[in-house]
Amino acid sequence: MQSGATMSWEDAVAWLRAQPGSQDLVRACFYDDPLTAAAARYWNSTEWRAVRGYLPSIAGRALDVGAGRGIAAYALARDGWAVTALEPDASDLVGAGAIRALARETDLAIDVVESSGESLPFADGRFDVVHCRQVLHHARDLKQLCREIGRVLEPGGVFIATREPVIARREDLAAFQAVHPLHRLYGGENAFLLGEYMDAIRQGGIKLERVLNGRESDINLFPDTVDGVRQRVAAKLGLPFPWLIPRLALKAAYGMSNAPGRLYTFIGRNPSRG
C-alpha cells in the first residue's frame, strides 16, 4: 500500500459512493446498488457484448479471476457457463460476500472461492475459459499469476484479460496513480508496460492471439463506444458520415499514445491442442 493510504478497498468504494456528484462514475464502475441491477446492466453493456464475441460458442467451465462484485461471473453464468468466481476479498460490498448474495438473489449457480490468483486451488486444465476484468495490473507477481492461469486452462481453452492499464515507462506509474480516483485512499493501483503484460502471458504458456488497444474495441472504451468516437472525430473534422473515419486509423492513432493508464485487452489460448 502506498504511504499515506489508510483505507481498505471496501472503504474506498464506500467513500466514492457517498460523494456528491459521483453517481455517473459509480454507475460506470458498476459499484451501484442494487447489485442485481448493476450486474444485469453489465450483461447488457456494449463491453460485455464485445467480450462475448471472443468466447467459445459452446459454454463450458469458466473461471473469473479477481471477480470483485461478481458482475462478469454473473454475465458468464447468465450466458450458460458453469462459473467459478475467484475473489480473495471477503467483503459484502466489493468481494466474495457480494458475489454470493448476487448468486442467491438471481438464482444463478456461481461457485465462489476465496483465494489469490497466484496460487489457484484447481487441477491442471480445469477450465475452458479463464476471464479477468481489470485484474492483471493488481497482481503481486504478474508472471506467477499468468503461469497459474495457463496451468488451469485446458488445452485449446481461451484466456481473456480486459481493460488493463498500460504505461510507456516505469516512471509514468506515479502519473497514472495520481489521476486514479481511489488510489490515494487505498494505495492499490498499479500498471505495467505493454511488453511486460505480453511477456508474462506468453511465459504462462498462453499463445496471444489478439492485443486490443483502447480505440479498437468497446471492451476498453466502455461506457463509450468505437462508433461514438468515430462520430465525434467525424464532427470535429467536418465529415458528414462517421464511417468515413477508418477503424484502423483510430487504432493506429491510439497505438502512438503514451498516456499513462491507457487500456488494453489481451486474448489468448492454451496452444496445446489444435
Sequence and secondary structure as in RCSB ss.txt:
>XXXX:A:sequence
MQSGATMSWEDAVAWLRAQPGSQDLVRACFYDDPLTAAAARYWNSTEWRAVRGYLPSIAGRALDVGAGRGIAAYA
LARDGWAVTALEPDASDLVGAGAIRALARETDLAIDVVESSGESLPFADGRFDVVHCRQVLHHARDLKQLCREIG
RVLEPGGVFIATREPVIARREDLAAFQAVHPLHRLYGGENAFLLGEYMDAIRQGGIKLERVLNGRESDINLFPDT
VDGVRQRVAAKLGLPFPWLIPRLALKAAYGMSNAPGRLYTFIGRNPSRG
>XXXX:A:secstr
  TT    HHHHHHHHHHSTT HHHHHHTT  SSHHHHHHHHHTSHHHHHHHTTS SS  EEEEET TTSHHHHH
HHHTT EEEEE S   TTTSHHHHHHHHHHHT  EEEE   TTS  S TT EEEEEEES GGG SSHHHHHHHHH
HHEEEEEEEEEEEEEEESSGGGHHHHHHHSTTHHHH     EEHHHHHHHHHHTT EEEEEE TTT HHHHTTS 
HHHHHHHHHHHHT S GGGS HHHHHHHHHT   TTEEEEEEEE TT  
